[in-house]
Amino acid sequence: MPQPAAAEPLEIDCRSVKTRLDRGEPFVLLDCREADEHALVRIEAARLIPMSELQQRVGELSDEREREVIVHCHHGGRSLRVAMWLREQGFPKARSMAGGIDQWAQEIDPSLPRY
């Protein structure tokens, strides 16, 4: 009997996300921070759906169920919860970007403001 595929690791580091963006790999980068945080600093490729609105707006992602959805927040706590919730909703490749946009600002783009 074939074994089910191993689940994707729940977290991915920001350097791996940057590499995938640079290569143009197909995935969704989802920012789950609130709009005021997004206004302060953002990753241009990311799509904003705040965690507080996700239950009402998850339908906006329905076409992305088979793609990898990489979620980021400020430090990685909310995005981890969102990634686990998305997996429960039928997004088996949902992952959290460890360290969030704060880690991204330190390792990838030091020109970004930190808060």
Buried (B, 14 or more C-beta within 10 A) or exposed (E): EEEEEEEBEEBBEBEBBBEBBEEEEEBBBBBBBBEEBBEEBBBEEBBBBBBEBBEEEBEEBEEBBEBBBBBBBBBBEBBBBBBEBBBEEEBEBBBBBBBBBBBBBEEBBEEBEEE
